[in-house]
Structures are given as C-alpha cells and as structure tokens.
Amino acid sequence: VSTQSTGSMESILYFAENITLLDGTGLIGKGVLKLTASTVHWSSESVNLYWPFTSILTHAIGKTTGQVPCIYSQIKCNEKLKELRFVPEDSSIVKQIFEAFCKGAELNPDPEPEIDIKFDVDMFTHNMATGDVVTGTETYFNPDDYAEGQFDSIEEENGEDDDAMQD
C-alpha cells in the first residue's frame, strides 16, 4: 500500500483507526494512526501530529494505568522528551502496531555520531619515560634510560633465577 505524501510515494507500514493517544498529562484524543516508512502520524478531528522515526527514542508494548495494552513511546520533540501511549480500541492489534514501529525504526537507524578525532603527531613520537621527542632512529624503550634493576622480577630480587622456576 502506498500513499501520496509531500509529492513522493511513501509506503505505509501500518494504518489503524480508533487509536487513543495519551501523553504525560492525559488524553489527547481518539484518532487515526498511520506509520509510514519515515514518520508516525496521528490525527483526530482537531489535532494532526507527526514525528519522524528518528525522533522516537524508544517504543515498547506496555499498559496504561488502567492496564489496557498500548504502545509506549518516548519521543524527542523540540529538545524535550515526551512520553506517549498509543492505545488501540481493539487491543488484539497492539503487536501488529509494535512490529510496524520496529520496521520503521529499522528503516530509519540512528545517524552515526560524527567523531572528529585529530591525532597529535607528538602523541606518537613522545618518549613517556624521558620526556624526549623520539626521532626515527630512536626507540621507545632504551634500557640505558632506566635505573639498574628497575625491571628485575621479584624472584630475581629474592635471589631466585627465572630458570630455577622451570622444572
């Protein structure tokens, strides 16, 4: 099934009537829920709401305070977190709505975070033991830079020899 939406064909993942929408403060109304490949639409006679799937932080099958099955969701809207519950009149379709939400989330993955890592060349060319900058001919480990016995094992300090440990 497809529908005309903003000049382009967009597939409908799920459509249902008689869906009550609740938010954290109470009833918004009863209307129509339409999940498309990129958005969640809910509309009633007086309210028309939609959210891109990328703004839906989580969705789950839950229950209202009256123990009625619903779809619980957290949506980021204008930098605020909103909790919404989509409550179908026919509770037997909750799982189908949930699966459509899952499909929409799958089609609209979270964007990869842009990580701007800039490596400082000195980070890779600095001898941590001496504080000297390492050139191409030096190595990170120069035994002459350390006190004698600094890297001896405990056994050697106790007069034991590594070879003595092997039987």
Disulfide bonds with the S-S distance in Angstrom:
none
